[in-house]
Amino acid sequence: MPELYAMPTRDDEIRMPFPPLVQQWERNDHPAQVRLKAYLDRVLEILGDRTAGDDLALRLSVGRTHIEPLDSDGRDLDNYLQPLAHAIGAAKLSAVFGRKIRSIESTVALTPARRRPEPPNDPHLIIRTRGSAAAVEWKEQIHDACAGVFREPTAGPVALTIRFGVAARRNWATLWKPAIDALGPMLGMPHPNRFRPRDDRIVALDLHRTVDDRLGDDVVLEMWCHPTP
């Protein structure tokens, strides 16, 4: 079984003098998109030459005050990570880590990716998907496999790890959101649309990439899900 990557340490973190922003879907000239672009430019300036090279690991810790909920705020970690991955270049990233933390500050780190010294436990879910991730059928494959493992949602805050096995040409960052949106049986499905799960419950999100060009357009997903204090 391929190894997982180690998360950049606290010594690698850089304090962000502004709050992280989430992905936006408005037109490019919308004020929210303009703010997001300015934010990403500032983050890249902070990271400097750390963005050079390949096989990198990104860590974003989103600070939340004691009066802000960690697992019911409607702010999903993948939506914080997606624009950063796009700005840095998803092809450069072998692992991406997101955390919601109790702090008045947020931090970001970008380092060479390092393998974990210990092998991972067996994943809770393994699935090989086929077709386009933009299609409902792609999410249905994950949803159905998830429903076969999770008879009821896990309780409380969640730590989720996903390893994506993909061909090198695949933009793996575009897979994060549709994959997580399909995990309703694991996370809970309060909305009539079963692809709108309680993914704001994820307070620790680890995303890993394994490159295997033999997969072609297929994607192999391995998932670990644990309740977290």
VEXDREN-2710 file (C-alpha; in Angstrom, 1 decimal):
% VEXDREN-2710
k/r/px/py/pz
1/MET/0.0/0.0/0.0
2/PRO/1.4/3.5/-0.9
3/GLU/2.5/5.6/2.0
4/LEU/0.8/8.8/3.1
5/TYR/2.6/12.2/3.6
6/ALA/3.5/13.9/6.8
7/MET/1.8/17.3/7.5
8/PRO/4.2/20.3/7.7
9/THR/5.0/21.0/11.3
10/ARG/4.2/24.1/13.3
11/ASP/7.8/25.3/12.8
12/ASP/7.0/25.5/9.1
13/GLU/3.9/27.7/9.6
14/ILE/3.8/31.4/8.6
15/ARG/1.3/33.6/10.4
16/MET/-1.3/35.2/8.0
17/PRO/-2.0/38.9/8.7
18/PHE/-5.5/38.5/7.2
19/PRO/-8.2/35.8/7.5
20/PRO/-8.3/33.0/4.9
21/LEU/-11.0/33.2/2.2
22/VAL/-13.1/30.5/0.6
23/GLN/-13.6/29.6/-3.0
24/GLN/-16.0/31.8/-5.0
25/TRP/-18.2/30.9/-8.0
26/GLU/-19.3/34.3/-9.2
27/ARG/-18.2/35.8/-12.5
28/ASN/-14.5/37.0/-12.6
29/ASP/-15.4/40.7/-12.2
30/HIS/-17.6/40.2/-9.1
31/PRO/-16.3/41.9/-6.0
32/ALA/-16.0/38.6/-4.2
33/GLN/-13.7/37.3/-6.9
34/VAL/-11.7/40.5/-6.9
35/ARG/-11.2/40.1/-3.1
36/LEU/-10.2/36.5/-3.6
37/LYS/-7.6/37.3/-6.2
38/ALA/-6.1/40.0/-4.0
39/TYR/-6.0/37.5/-1.1
40/LEU/-4.3/34.8/-3.2
41/ASP/-1.7/37.3/-4.5
42/ARG/-0.9/38.2/-0.9
43/VAL/-0.6/34.6/0.2
44/LEU/1.8/33.9/-2.7
45/GLU/3.8/36.9/-1.7
46/ILE/4.0/35.5/1.9
47/LEU/5.1/32.0/0.6
48/GLY/7.7/33.5/-1.7
49/ASP/10.1/31.0/-3.3
50/ARG/8.6/28.2/-1.3
51/THR/6.2/27.7/-4.3
52/ALA/9.1/26.8/-6.6
53/GLY/9.6/23.1/-7.4
54/ASP/7.3/20.1/-7.3
55/ASP/6.2/17.5/-4.8
56/LEU/5.1/20.0/-2.2
57/ALA/2.9/19.8/0.9
58/LEU/0.5/22.6/1.8
59/ARG/-1.0/23.2/5.2
60/LEU/-3.6/25.8/6.1
61/SER/-4.8/26.3/9.7
62/VAL/-8.0/28.4/9.8
63/GLY/-8.2/30.2/13.1
64/ARG/-11.6/30.4/14.8
65/THR/-12.4/32.3/18.0
66/HIS/-14.0/30.6/21.0
67/ILE/-17.4/31.9/20.1
68/GLU/-17.3/30.5/16.5
69/PRO/-18.3/26.8/16.0
70/LEU/-15.7/24.6/14.4
71/ASP/-18.1/22.0/13.0
72/SER/-21.3/23.8/12.1
73/ASP/-20.2/27.1/10.6
74/GLY/-21.0/26.4/7.0
75/ARG/-17.3/27.0/6.0
76/ASP/-15.9/23.8/4.5
77/LEU/-12.2/23.2/4.6
78/ASP/-12.0/22.1/1.0
79/ASN/-13.4/25.5/0.0
80/TYR/-10.5/27.2/1.8
81/LEU/-7.9/24.8/0.2
82/GLN/-9.2/24.8/-3.4
83/PRO/-8.2/28.4/-4.3
84/LEU/-4.8/28.1/-2.7
85/ALA/-4.1/24.9/-4.6
86/HIS/-5.1/26.6/-7.8
87/ALA/-2.9/29.6/-7.1
88/ILE/0.2/27.5/-6.2
89/GLY/-0.5/24.9/-8.9
90/ALA/-2.2/21.7/-8.0
91/ALA/0.3/19.6/-10.1
92/LYS/3.0/20.8/-7.7
93/LEU/1.1/19.5/-4.6
94/SER/1.5/15.9/-3.4
95/ALA/-0.4/16.5/-0.2
96/VAL/-2.7/19.2/1.2
97/PHE/-3.8/19.6/4.8
98/GLY/-6.5/21.8/6.3
99/ARG/-7.4/22.4/10.0
100/LYS/-9.9/24.5/11.9
101/ILE/-8.3/25.5/15.1
102/ARG/-9.1/27.6/18.2
103/SER/-7.0/30.7/17.6
104/ILE/-7.3/34.3/16.7
105/GLU/-4.7/33.7/14.0
106/SER/-4.5/31.6/10.9
107/THR/-1.3/30.1/9.4
108/VAL/-0.1/28.7/6.2
109/ALA/2.9/26.4/5.4
110/LEU/4.4/25.0/2.2
111/THR/7.3/22.5/2.3
112/PRO/8.7/19.7/0.3
113/ALA/6.5/16.7/0.8
114/ARG/7.8/14.1/3.3
115/ARG/6.6/10.6/3.6
116/ARG/5.2/9.4/7.0
117/PRO/7.5/6.9/8.6
118/GLU/4.7/4.6/9.6
119/PRO/2.3/2.8/7.2
120/PRO/-1.3/3.8/7.3
121/ASN/-4.0/1.6/8.8
122/ASP/-6.4/0.0/6.3
123/PRO/-8.8/2.5/4.8
124/HIS/-12.5/2.5/5.8
125/LEU/-13.4/2.8/2.1
126/ILE/-11.8/2.1/-1.2
127/ILE/-13.4/2.8/-4.6
128/ARG/-12.3/3.0/-8.2
129/THR/-14.5/5.5/-10.0
130/ARG/-15.0/5.8/-13.8
131/GLY/-16.2/8.7/-15.9
132/SER/-16.1/12.4/-15.5
133/ALA/-16.1/13.9/-11.9
134/ALA/-18.4/16.6/-13.2
135/ALA/-21.1/14.1/-13.8
136/VAL/-23.7/13.1/-11.2
137/GLU/-22.9/9.4/-11.9
138/TRP/-19.3/9.9/-10.6
139/LYS/-20.6/11.1/-7.3
140/GLU/-23.2/8.4/-7.2
141/GLN/-20.4/5.8/-7.4
142/ILE/-18.8/7.2/-4.2
143/HIS/-22.1/7.8/-2.4
144/ASP/-23.3/4.2/-3.0
145/ALA/-19.9/2.8/-1.8
146/CYS/-20.0/5.0/1.2
147/ALA/-23.5/3.9/2.1
148/GLY/-22.4/0.3/2.0
149/VAL/-19.8/1.1/4.8
150/PHE/-21.5/3.8/6.9
151/ARG/-24.9/2.7/8.0
152/GLU/-25.3/5.9/9.9
153/PRO/-23.3/9.2/10.0
154/THR/-20.4/9.5/12.4
155/ALA/-21.1/11.9/15.3
156/GLY/-19.5/15.2/16.1
157/PRO/-16.4/16.8/14.5
158/VAL/-14.7/14.6/11.9
159/ALA/-11.1/14.1/10.7
160/LEU/-11.1/12.9/7.1
161/THR/-8.2/11.6/5.0
162/ILE/-8.6/10.9/1.3
163/ARG/-5.9/9.5/-1.0
164/PHE/-6.5/10.1/-4.7
165/GLY/-4.9/7.7/-7.1
166/VAL/-4.8/9.5/-10.5
167/ALA/-2.9/9.8/-13.7
168/ALA/-0.3/12.5/-13.8
169/ARG/-2.3/14.6/-16.3
170/ARG/-5.3/14.7/-14.0
171/ASN/-6.0/17.9/-12.1
172/TRP/-6.6/16.2/-8.8
173/ALA/-7.7/19.4/-7.0
174/THR/-10.9/19.4/-9.1
175/LEU/-11.8/16.0/-7.5
176/TRP/-11.8/17.2/-3.9
177/LYS/-15.2/18.9/-3.8
178/PRO/-17.3/16.3/-5.7
179/ALA/-15.7/13.5/-3.7
180/ILE/-16.6/15.1/-0.4
181/ASP/-20.0/16.1/-1.6
182/ALA/-20.7/12.4/-2.1
183/LEU/-20.0/11.4/1.5
184/GLY/-23.5/12.1/2.9
185/PRO/-23.8/8.6/4.5
186/MET/-20.6/9.3/6.4
187/LEU/-21.2/13.0/7.2
188/GLY/-25.0/13.3/7.4
189/MET/-27.5/14.5/4.8
190/PRO/-29.7/17.2/6.3
191/HIS/-30.6/18.6/2.8
192/PRO/-33.0/17.0/0.4
193/ASN/-30.1/17.1/-2.2
194/ARG/-28.1/14.1/-1.0
195/PHE/-24.9/15.7/-2.5
196/ARG/-25.1/18.5/0.1
197/PRO/-23.8/16.7/3.2
198/ARG/-22.7/18.2/6.5
199/ASP/-19.1/18.6/5.3
200/ASP/-18.6/21.6/7.6
201/ARG/-18.2/18.9/10.3
202/ILE/-14.8/18.2/8.9
203/VAL/-12.3/20.0/11.2
204/ALA/-9.2/18.1/9.9
205/LEU/-8.8/17.3/6.2
206/ASP/-5.9/15.5/4.7
207/LEU/-5.6/15.1/0.9
208/HIS/-2.9/13.0/-0.7
209/ARG/-2.1/12.2/-4.3
210/THR/-0.6/9.0/-5.7
211/VAL/0.3/9.1/-9.4
212/ASP/-0.4/6.1/-11.5
213/ASP/-0.7/6.7/-15.2
214/ARG/-2.1/3.2/-15.7
215/LEU/-5.4/4.5/-14.3
216/GLY/-6.1/6.6/-17.3
217/ASP/-9.3/8.5/-16.6
218/ASP/-10.2/6.4/-13.6
219/VAL/-9.6/7.5/-10.0
220/VAL/-8.9/5.3/-7.0
221/LEU/-10.1/6.8/-3.7
222/GLU/-9.0/5.5/-0.3
223/MET/-10.7/7.2/2.7
224/TRP/-10.1/7.2/6.5
225/CYS/-12.7/8.9/8.7
226/HIS/-12.5/9.3/12.5
227/PRO/-14.4/11.3/15.1
228/THR/-12.1/14.0/16.7
229/PRO/-12.4/15.8/20.0
END
